[in-house]
Amino acid sequence: MHFSPAGRSGRVGKDTIVKLKCKWAEFVADESGATAIEYGLIAAGIALAIIEIIYALGTNLVAKLQALATALK
């Protein structure tokens, strides 16, 4: 059994098509989510940079402490 919108006989009116086109245009033009994504990518990049810096400094610090421990033996 097939039900058509608003009791019509399977035809979609021009007003419905115009409304759908307007909604689609609004959806395509909406950039509110893009800003949140951009901030998320920036935060992820900064976090990766901080992790790399800490890792590099940590490796260097471990090497220096091992050299110091060897020198003290």
PDB file of N, CA, C and O in Angstrom:
ATOM      1  N   MET A   1       0.849  -1.175   0.000  1.00  0.00           N
ATOM      2  CA  MET A   1       0.000   0.000   0.000  1.00  0.00           C
ATOM      3  C   MET A   1       0.891   1.233   0.000  1.00  0.00           C
ATOM      4  O   MET A   1       1.835   1.312   0.785  1.00  0.00           O
ATOM      5  N   HIS A   2       0.608   2.182  -0.856  1.00  0.00           N
ATOM      6  CA  HIS A   2       1.436   3.373  -1.011  1.00  0.00           C
ATOM      7  C   HIS A   2       0.659   4.600  -0.539  1.00  0.00           C
ATOM      8  O   HIS A   2      -0.454   4.873  -0.989  1.00  0.00           O
ATOM      9  N   PHE A   3       1.287   5.328   0.387  1.00  0.00           N
ATOM     10  CA  PHE A   3       0.675   6.565   0.873  1.00  0.00           C
ATOM     11  C   PHE A   3       1.437   7.737   0.283  1.00  0.00           C
ATOM     12  O   PHE A   3       2.667   7.751   0.304  1.00  0.00           O
ATOM     13  N   SER A   4       0.743   8.688  -0.226  1.00  0.00           N
ATOM     14  CA  SER A   4       1.394   9.873  -0.777  1.00  0.00           C
ATOM     15  C   SER A   4       1.282  11.012   0.223  1.00  0.00           C
ATOM     16  O   SER A   4       0.353  11.037   1.032  1.00  0.00           O
ATOM     17  N   PRO A   5       2.228  11.968   0.179  1.00  0.00           N
ATOM     18  CA  PRO A   5       2.201  13.070   1.133  1.00  0.00           C
ATOM     19  C   PRO A   5       0.941  13.918   0.999  1.00  0.00           C
ATOM     20  O   PRO A   5       0.500  14.241  -0.104  1.00  0.00           O
ATOM     21  N   ALA A   6       0.390  14.262   2.121  1.00  0.00           N
ATOM     22  CA  ALA A   6      -0.778  15.159   2.206  1.00  0.00           C
ATOM     23  C   ALA A   6      -1.947  14.659   1.378  1.00  0.00           C
ATOM     24  O   ALA A   6      -2.742  15.461   0.887  1.00  0.00           O
ATOM     25  N   GLY A   7      -2.064  13.351   1.214  1.00  0.00           N
ATOM     26  CA  GLY A   7      -3.209  12.797   0.513  1.00  0.00           C
ATOM     27  C   GLY A   7      -3.185  13.009  -0.985  1.00  0.00           C
ATOM     28  O   GLY A   7      -4.197  12.793  -1.651  1.00  0.00           O
ATOM     29  N   ARG A   8      -2.070  13.421  -1.525  1.00  0.00           N
ATOM     30  CA  ARG A   8      -1.987  13.646  -2.968  1.00  0.00           C
ATOM     31  C   ARG A   8      -1.842  12.318  -3.687  1.00  0.00           C
ATOM     32  O   ARG A   8      -1.583  11.286  -3.068  1.00  0.00           O
ATOM     33  N   SER A   9      -2.005  12.353  -4.951  1.00  0.00           N
ATOM     34  CA  SER A   9      -1.943  11.123  -5.733  1.00  0.00           C
ATOM     35  C   SER A   9      -0.539  10.888  -6.282  1.00  0.00           C
ATOM     36  O   SER A   9      -0.379  10.613  -7.471  1.00  0.00           O
ATOM     37  N   GLY A  10       0.472  10.992  -5.436  1.00  0.00           N
ATOM     38  CA  GLY A  10       1.833  10.713  -5.871  1.00  0.00           C
ATOM     39  C   GLY A  10       2.560  11.895  -6.470  1.00  0.00           C
ATOM     40  O   GLY A  10       3.723  11.760  -6.849  1.00  0.00           O
ATOM     41  N   ARG A  11       1.931  13.033  -6.572  1.00  0.00           N
ATOM     42  CA  ARG A  11       2.577  14.215  -7.141  1.00  0.00           C
ATOM     43  C   ARG A  11       3.093  15.107  -6.024  1.00  0.00           C
ATOM     44  O   ARG A  11       2.436  15.299  -5.001  1.00  0.00           O
ATOM     45  N   VAL A  12       4.274  15.641  -6.242  1.00  0.00           N
ATOM     46  CA  VAL A  12       4.844  16.586  -5.293  1.00  0.00           C
ATOM     47  C   VAL A  12       4.655  17.972  -5.881  1.00  0.00           C
ATOM     48  O   VAL A  12       5.028  18.226  -7.026  1.00  0.00           O
ATOM     49  N   GLY A  13       4.077  18.863  -5.096  1.00  0.00           N
ATOM     50  CA  GLY A  13       3.786  20.203  -5.586  1.00  0.00           C
ATOM     51  C   GLY A  13       5.026  21.060  -5.747  1.00  0.00           C
ATOM     52  O   GLY A  13       6.080  20.769  -5.183  1.00  0.00           O
ATOM     53  N   LYS A  14       4.884  22.122  -6.527  1.00  0.00           N
ATOM     54  CA  LYS A  14       6.000  23.039  -6.758  1.00  0.00           C
ATOM     55  C   LYS A  14       6.463  23.688  -5.471  1.00  0.00           C
ATOM     56  O   LYS A  14       7.658  23.919  -5.287  1.00  0.00           O
ATOM     57  N   ASP A  15       5.529  23.987  -4.574  1.00  0.00           N
ATOM     58  CA  ASP A  15       5.914  24.619  -3.313  1.00  0.00           C
ATOM     59  C   ASP A  15       6.817  23.701  -2.491  1.00  0.00           C
ATOM     60  O   ASP A  15       7.732  24.173  -1.817  1.00  0.00           O
ATOM     61  N   THR A  16       6.568  22.411  -2.542  1.00  0.00           N
ATOM     62  CA  THR A  16       7.410  21.456  -1.823  1.00  0.00           C
ATOM     63  C   THR A  16       8.807  21.421  -2.422  1.00  0.00           C
ATOM     64  O   THR A  16       9.795  21.381  -1.689  1.00  0.00           O
ATOM     65  N   ILE A  17       8.897  21.435  -3.727  1.00  0.00           N
ATOM     66  CA  ILE A  17      10.198  21.424  -4.402  1.00  0.00           C
ATOM     67  C   ILE A  17      10.964  22.702  -4.091  1.00  0.00           C
ATOM     68  O   ILE A  17      12.170  22.662  -3.849  1.00  0.00           O
ATOM     69  N   VAL A  18      10.269  23.836  -4.096  1.00  0.00           N
ATOM     70  CA  VAL A  18      10.916  25.109  -3.781  1.00  0.00           C
ATOM     71  C   VAL A  18      11.420  25.096  -2.340  1.00  0.00           C
ATOM     72  O   VAL A  18      12.530  25.555  -2.068  1.00  0.00           O
ATOM     73  N   LYS A  19      10.620  24.578  -1.423  1.00  0.00           N
ATOM     74  CA  LYS A  19      11.044  24.492  -0.020  1.00  0.00           C
ATOM     75  C   LYS A  19      12.269  23.597   0.128  1.00  0.00           C
ATOM     76  O   LYS A  19      13.198  23.922   0.867  1.00  0.00           O
ATOM     77  N   LEU A  20      12.266  22.468  -0.577  1.00  0.00           N
ATOM     78  CA  LEU A  20      13.417  21.566  -0.517  1.00  0.00           C
ATOM     79  C   LEU A  20      14.672  22.229  -1.074  1.00  0.00           C
ATOM     80  O   LEU A  20      15.759  22.071  -0.519  1.00  0.00           O
ATOM     81  N   LYS A  21      14.525  22.968  -2.167  1.00  0.00           N
ATOM     82  CA  LYS A  21      15.672  23.673  -2.749  1.00  0.00           C
ATOM     83  C   LYS A  21      16.207  24.726  -1.784  1.00  0.00           C
ATOM     84  O   LYS A  21      17.419  24.884  -1.641  1.00  0.00           O
ATOM     85  N   CYS A  22      15.302  25.444  -1.122  1.00  0.00           N
ATOM     86  CA  CYS A  22      15.727  26.461  -0.151  1.00  0.00           C
ATOM     87  C   CYS A  22      16.443  25.822   1.033  1.00  0.00           C
ATOM     88  O   CYS A  22      17.475  26.324   1.480  1.00  0.00           O
ATOM     89  N   LYS A  23      15.902  24.723   1.541  1.00  0.00           N
ATOM     90  CA  LYS A  23      16.543  24.030   2.662  1.00  0.00           C
ATOM     91  C   LYS A  23      17.919  23.506   2.255  1.00  0.00           C
ATOM     92  O   LYS A  23      18.871  23.583   3.032  1.00  0.00           O
ATOM     93  N   TRP A  24      18.022  22.973   1.036  1.00  0.00           N
ATOM     94  CA  TRP A  24      19.307  22.465   0.552  1.00  0.00           C
ATOM     95  C   TRP A  24      20.313  23.606   0.435  1.00  0.00           C
ATOM     96  O   TRP A  24      21.474  23.441   0.809  1.00  0.00           O
ATOM     97  N   ALA A  25      19.894  24.745  -0.070  1.00  0.00           N
ATOM     98  CA  ALA A  25      20.786  25.902  -0.196  1.00  0.00           C
ATOM     99  C   ALA A  25      21.246  26.380   1.180  1.00  0.00           C
ATOM    100  O   ALA A  25      22.412  26.736   1.349  1.00  0.00           O
ATOM    101  N   GLU A  26      20.353  26.392   2.155  1.00  0.00           N
ATOM    102  CA  GLU A  26      20.726  26.774   3.523  1.00  0.00           C
ATOM    103  C   GLU A  26      21.739  25.791   4.098  1.00  0.00           C
ATOM    104  O   GLU A  26      22.705  26.193   4.747  1.00  0.00           O
ATOM    105  N   PHE A  27      21.515  24.508   3.858  1.00  0.00           N
ATOM    106  CA  PHE A  27      22.423  23.477   4.367  1.00  0.00           C
ATOM    107  C   PHE A  27      23.815  23.624   3.758  1.00  0.00           C
ATOM    108  O   PHE A  27      24.815  23.531   4.470  1.00  0.00           O
ATOM    109  N   VAL A  28      23.884  23.850   2.466  1.00  0.00           N
ATOM    110  CA  VAL A  28      25.175  23.988   1.782  1.00  0.00           C
ATOM    111  C   VAL A  28      25.898  25.247   2.243  1.00  0.00           C
ATOM    112  O   VAL A  28      27.123  25.238   2.367  1.00  0.00           O
ATOM    113  N   ALA A  29      25.167  26.328   2.498  1.00  0.00           N
ATOM    114  CA  ALA A  29      25.782  27.597   2.895  1.00  0.00           C
ATOM    115  C   ALA A  29      26.164  27.637   4.373  1.00  0.00           C
ATOM    116  O   ALA A  29      26.938  28.503   4.782  1.00  0.00           O
ATOM    117  N   ASP A  30      25.638  26.719   5.179  1.00  0.00           N
ATOM    118  CA  ASP A  30      25.902  26.725   6.622  1.00  0.00           C
ATOM    119  C   ASP A  30      27.349  26.337   6.901  1.00  0.00           C
ATOM    120  O   ASP A  30      27.795  25.260   6.505  1.00  0.00           O
ATOM    121  N   GLU A  31      28.078  27.213   7.580  1.00  0.00           N
ATOM    122  CA  GLU A  31      29.481  26.971   7.894  1.00  0.00           C
ATOM    123  C   GLU A  31      29.723  26.887   9.398  1.00  0.00           C
ATOM    124  O   GLU A  31      30.875  26.947   9.828  1.00  0.00           O
ATOM    125  N   SER A  32      28.694  26.753  10.194  1.00  0.00           N
ATOM    126  CA  SER A  32      28.866  26.753  11.647  1.00  0.00           C
ATOM    127  C   SER A  32      29.673  25.554  12.129  1.00  0.00           C
ATOM    128  O   SER A  32      30.452  25.686  13.072  1.00  0.00           O
ATOM    129  N   GLY A  33      29.512  24.413  11.523  1.00  0.00           N
ATOM    130  CA  GLY A  33      30.279  23.240  11.919  1.00  0.00           C
ATOM    131  C   GLY A  33      31.724  23.311  11.482  1.00  0.00           C
ATOM    132  O   GLY A  33      32.594  22.718  12.119  1.00  0.00           O
ATOM    133  N   ALA A  34      31.993  24.031  10.399  1.00  0.00           N
ATOM    134  CA  ALA A  34      33.356  24.127   9.882  1.00  0.00           C
ATOM    135  C   ALA A  34      34.276  24.810  10.884  1.00  0.00           C
ATOM    136  O   ALA A  34      35.435  24.419  11.019  1.00  0.00           O
ATOM    137  N   THR A  35      33.789  25.808  11.577  1.00  0.00           N
ATOM    138  CA  THR A  35      34.610  26.518  12.562  1.00  0.00           C
ATOM    139  C   THR A  35      35.009  25.585  13.697  1.00  0.00           C
ATOM    140  O   THR A  35      36.162  25.597  14.127  1.00  0.00           O
ATOM    141  N   ALA A  36      34.090  24.793  14.178  1.00  0.00           N
ATOM    142  CA  ALA A  36      34.398  23.849  15.255  1.00  0.00           C
ATOM    143  C   ALA A  36      35.431  22.831  14.801  1.00  0.00           C
ATOM    144  O   ALA A  36      36.331  22.473  15.561  1.00  0.00           O
ATOM    145  N   ILE A  37      35.305  22.368  13.576  1.00  0.00           N
ATOM    146  CA  ILE A  37      36.272  21.408  13.041  1.00  0.00           C
ATOM    147  C   ILE A  37      37.644  22.051  12.923  1.00  0.00           C
ATOM    148  O   ILE A  37      38.652  21.423  13.247  1.00  0.00           O
ATOM    149  N   GLU A  38      37.693  23.291  12.463  1.00  0.00           N
ATOM    150  CA  GLU A  38      38.978  23.989  12.339  1.00  0.00           C
ATOM    151  C   GLU A  38      39.646  24.144  13.701  1.00  0.00           C
ATOM    152  O   GLU A  38      40.846  23.905  13.830  1.00  0.00           O
ATOM    153  N   TYR A  39      38.888  24.537  14.709  1.00  0.00           N
ATOM    154  CA  TYR A  39      39.457  24.661  16.055  1.00  0.00           C
ATOM    155  C   TYR A  39      39.931  23.307  16.573  1.00  0.00           C
ATOM    156  O   TYR A  39      40.966  23.224  17.234  1.00  0.00           O
ATOM    157  N   GLY A  40      39.197  22.265  16.283  1.00  0.00           N
ATOM    158  CA  GLY A  40      39.604  20.920  16.685  1.00  0.00           C
ATOM    159  C   GLY A  40      40.911  20.504  16.038  1.00  0.00           C
ATOM    160  O   GLY A  40      41.772  19.916  16.692  1.00  0.00           O
ATOM    161  N   LEU A  41      41.063  20.807  14.750  1.00  0.00           N
ATOM    162  CA  LEU A  41      42.311  20.476  14.053  1.00  0.00           C
ATOM    163  C   LEU A  41      43.482  21.283  14.600  1.00  0.00           C
ATOM    164  O   LEU A  41      44.588  20.761  14.739  1.00  0.00           O
ATOM    165  N   ILE A  42      43.241  22.547  14.907  1.00  0.00           N
ATOM    166  CA  ILE A  42      44.305  23.382  15.488  1.00  0.00           C
ATOM    167  C   ILE A  42      44.716  22.823  16.849  1.00  0.00           C
ATOM    168  O   ILE A  42      45.906  22.714  17.142  1.00  0.00           O
ATOM    169  N   ALA A  43      43.740  22.471  17.677  1.00  0.00           N
ATOM    170  CA  ALA A  43      44.046  21.913  19.000  1.00  0.00           C
ATOM    171  C   ALA A  43      44.809  20.598  18.879  1.00  0.00           C
ATOM    172  O   ALA A  43      45.737  20.348  19.648  1.00  0.00           O
ATOM    173  N   ALA A  44      44.427  19.761  17.924  1.00  0.00           N
ATOM    174  CA  ALA A  44      45.126  18.489  17.722  1.00  0.00           C
ATOM    175  C   ALA A  44      46.565  18.731  17.279  1.00  0.00           C
ATOM    176  O   ALA A  44      47.476  18.038  17.732  1.00  0.00           O
ATOM    177  N   GLY A  45      46.777  19.705  16.400  1.00  0.00           N
ATOM    178  CA  GLY A  45      48.133  20.034  15.954  1.00  0.00           C
ATOM    179  C   GLY A  45      49.001  20.538  17.090  1.00  0.00           C
ATOM    180  O   GLY A  45      50.164  20.156  17.210  1.00  0.00           O
ATOM    181  N   ILE A  46      48.435  21.395  17.921  1.00  0.00           N
ATOM    182  CA  ILE A  46      49.189  21.919  19.071  1.00  0.00           C
ATOM    183  C   ILE A  46      49.516  20.785  20.042  1.00  0.00           C
ATOM    184  O   ILE A  46      50.625  20.721  20.571  1.00  0.00           O
ATOM    185  N   ALA A  47      48.556  19.894  20.277  1.00  0.00           N
ATOM    186  CA  ALA A  47      48.793  18.765  21.181  1.00  0.00           C
ATOM    187  C   ALA A  47      49.907  17.872  20.650  1.00  0.00           C
ATOM    188  O   ALA A  47      50.763  17.429  21.416  1.00  0.00           O
ATOM    189  N   LEU A  48      49.904  17.604  19.348  1.00  0.00           N
ATOM    190  CA  LEU A  48      50.972  16.785  18.763  1.00  0.00           C
ATOM    191  C   LEU A  48      52.329  17.461  18.894  1.00  0.00           C
ATOM    192  O   LEU A  48      53.328  16.800  19.180  1.00  0.00           O
ATOM    193  N   ALA A  49      52.370  18.770  18.686  1.00  0.00           N
ATOM    194  CA  ALA A  49      53.633  19.503  18.826  1.00  0.00           C
ATOM    195  C   ALA A  49      54.145  19.422  20.261  1.00  0.00           C
ATOM    196  O   ALA A  49      55.339  19.218  20.481  1.00  0.00           O
ATOM    197  N   ILE A  50      53.264  19.579  21.228  1.00  0.00           N
ATOM    198  CA  ILE A  50      53.663  19.503  22.639  1.00  0.00           C
ATOM    199  C   ILE A  50      54.179  18.103  22.972  1.00  0.00           C
ATOM    200  O   ILE A  50      55.187  17.957  23.663  1.00  0.00           O
ATOM    201  N   ILE A  51      53.495  17.089  22.485  1.00  0.00           N
ATOM    202  CA  ILE A  51      53.929  15.710  22.742  1.00  0.00           C
ATOM    203  C   ILE A  51      55.315  15.463  22.147  1.00  0.00           C
ATOM    204  O   ILE A  51      56.161  14.844  22.792  1.00  0.00           O
ATOM    205  N   GLU A  52      55.553  15.939  20.930  1.00  0.00           N
ATOM    206  CA  GLU A  52      56.863  15.763  20.289  1.00  0.00           C
ATOM    207  C   GLU A  52      57.958  16.480  21.069  1.00  0.00           C
ATOM    208  O   GLU A  52      59.051  15.942  21.246  1.00  0.00           O
ATOM    209  N   ILE A  53      57.669  17.689  21.532  1.00  0.00           N
ATOM    210  CA  ILE A  53      58.665  18.456  22.300  1.00  0.00           C
ATOM    211  C   ILE A  53      58.989  17.735  23.606  1.00  0.00           C
ATOM    212  O   ILE A  53      60.157  17.600  23.972  1.00  0.00           O
ATOM    213  N   ILE A  54      57.966  17.277  24.301  1.00  0.00           N
ATOM    214  CA  ILE A  54      58.188  16.567  25.567  1.00  0.00           C
ATOM    215  C   ILE A  54      58.966  15.280  25.325  1.00  0.00           C
ATOM    216  O   ILE A  54      59.867  14.943  26.092  1.00  0.00           O
ATOM    217  N   TYR A  55      58.622  14.565  24.266  1.00  0.00           N
ATOM    218  CA  TYR A  55      59.326  13.319  23.946  1.00  0.00           C
ATOM    219  C   TYR A  55      60.796  13.599  23.637  1.00  0.00           C
ATOM    220  O   TYR A  55      61.679  12.889  24.119  1.00  0.00           O
ATOM    221  N   ALA A  56      61.058  14.627  22.839  1.00  0.00           N
ATOM    222  CA  ALA A  56      62.443  14.967  22.484  1.00  0.00           C
ATOM    223  C   ALA A  56      63.228  15.403  23.720  1.00  0.00           C
ATOM    224  O   ALA A  56      64.363  14.967  23.913  1.00  0.00           O
ATOM    225  N   LEU A  57      62.648  16.242  24.542  1.00  0.00           N
ATOM    226  CA  LEU A  57      63.326  16.687  25.761  1.00  0.00           C
ATOM    227  C   LEU A  57      63.513  15.532  26.738  1.00  0.00           C
ATOM    228  O   LEU A  57      64.547  15.438  27.400  1.00  0.00           O
ATOM    229  N   GLY A  58      62.534  14.668  26.828  1.00  0.00           N
ATOM    230  CA  GLY A  58      62.623  13.523  27.729  1.00  0.00           C
ATOM    231  C   GLY A  58      63.739  12.578  27.328  1.00  0.00           C
ATOM    232  O   GLY A  58      64.478  12.096  28.186  1.00  0.00           O
ATOM    233  N   THR A  59      63.872  12.306  26.039  1.00  0.00           N
ATOM    234  CA  THR A  59      64.937  11.431  25.548  1.00  0.00           C
ATOM    235  C   THR A  59      66.294  12.048  25.832  1.00  0.00           C
ATOM    236  O   THR A  59      67.216  11.357  26.266  1.00  0.00           O
ATOM    237  N   ASN A  60      66.417  13.328  25.593  1.00  0.00           N
ATOM    238  CA  ASN A  60      67.670  14.036  25.850  1.00  0.00           C
ATOM    239  C   ASN A  60      67.991  14.031  27.344  1.00  0.00           C
ATOM    240  O   ASN A  60      69.143  13.836  27.731  1.00  0.00           O
ATOM    241  N   LEU A  61      66.999  14.241  28.165  1.00  0.00           N
ATOM    242  CA  LEU A  61      67.191  14.262  29.615  1.00  0.00           C
ATOM    243  C   LEU A  61      67.624  12.890  30.126  1.00  0.00           C
ATOM    244  O   LEU A  61      68.508  12.803  30.979  1.00  0.00           O
ATOM    245  N   VAL A  62      67.022  11.833  29.625  1.00  0.00           N
ATOM    246  CA  VAL A  62      67.391  10.475  30.030  1.00  0.00           C
ATOM    247  C   VAL A  62      68.840  10.199  29.665  1.00  0.00           C
ATOM    248  O   VAL A  62      69.581   9.623  30.461  1.00  0.00           O
ATOM    249  N   ALA A  63      69.250  10.603  28.474  1.00  0.00           N
ATOM    250  CA  ALA A  63      70.635  10.385  28.048  1.00  0.00           C
ATOM    251  C   ALA A  63      71.607  11.124  28.965  1.00  0.00           C
ATOM    252  O   ALA A  63      72.646  10.579  29.340  1.00  0.00           O
ATOM    253  N   LYS A  64      71.275  12.350  29.324  1.00  0.00           N
ATOM    254  CA  LYS A  64      72.153  13.124  30.214  1.00  0.00           C
ATOM    255  C   LYS A  64      72.217  12.506  31.611  1.00  0.00           C
ATOM    256  O   LYS A  64      73.288  12.457  32.216  1.00  0.00           O
ATOM    257  N   LEU A  65      71.091  12.040  32.122  1.00  0.00           N
ATOM    258  CA  LEU A  65      71.076  11.415  33.442  1.00  0.00           C
ATOM    259  C   LEU A  65      71.853  10.097  33.439  1.00  0.00           C
ATOM    260  O   LEU A  65      72.518   9.769  34.422  1.00  0.00           O
ATOM    261  N   GLN A  66      71.774   9.350  32.354  1.00  0.00           N
ATOM    262  CA  GLN A  66      72.539   8.107  32.259  1.00  0.00           C
ATOM    263  C   GLN A  66      74.038   8.400  32.203  1.00  0.00           C
ATOM    264  O   GLN A  66      74.837   7.694  32.817  1.00  0.00           O
ATOM    265  N   ALA A  67      74.410   9.438  31.469  1.00  0.00           N
ATOM    266  CA  ALA A  67      75.825   9.826  31.407  1.00  0.00           C
ATOM    267  C   ALA A  67      76.310  10.263  32.783  1.00  0.00           C
ATOM    268  O   ALA A  67      77.428   9.934  33.181  1.00  0.00           O
ATOM    269  N   LEU A  68      75.489  10.992  33.502  1.00  0.00           N
ATOM    270  CA  LEU A  68      75.843  11.424  34.852  1.00  0.00           C
ATOM    271  C   LEU A  68      75.991  10.227  35.793  1.00  0.00           C
ATOM    272  O   LEU A  68      76.926  10.173  36.591  1.00  0.00           O
ATOM    273  N   ALA A  69      75.072   9.276  35.696  1.00  0.00           N
ATOM    274  CA  ALA A  69      75.130   8.079  36.538  1.00  0.00           C
ATOM    275  C   ALA A  69      76.381   7.263  36.226  1.00  0.00           C
ATOM    276  O   ALA A  69      77.021   6.727  37.131  1.00  0.00           O
ATOM    277  N   THR A  70      76.723   7.173  34.953  1.00  0.00           N
ATOM    278  CA  THR A  70      77.932   6.444  34.559  1.00  0.00           C
ATOM    279  C   THR A  70      79.175   7.147  35.090  1.00  0.00           C
ATOM    280  O   THR A  70      80.113   6.493  35.547  1.00  0.00           O
ATOM    281  N   ALA A  71      79.185   8.455  35.032  1.00  0.00           N
ATOM    282  CA  ALA A  71      80.340   9.226  35.508  1.00  0.00           C
ATOM    283  C   ALA A  71      80.496   9.106  37.017  1.00  0.00           C
ATOM    284  O   ALA A  71      81.617   9.150  37.523  1.00  0.00           O
ATOM    285  N   LEU A  72      79.400   8.957  37.739  1.00  0.00           N
ATOM    286  CA  LEU A  72      79.463   8.863  39.197  1.00  0.00           C
ATOM    287  C   LEU A  72      79.878   7.476  39.685  1.00  0.00           C
ATOM    288  O   LEU A  72      80.251   7.330  40.849  1.00  0.00           O
ATOM    289  N   LYS A  73      79.823   6.469  38.841  1.00  0.00           N
ATOM    290  CA  LYS A  73      80.182   5.100  39.261  1.00  0.00           C
ATOM    291  C   LYS A  73      81.642   4.945  39.491  1.00  0.00           C
ATOM    292  O   LYS A  73      82.098   3.859  39.847  1.00  0.00           O
TER     293      LYS A  73
END
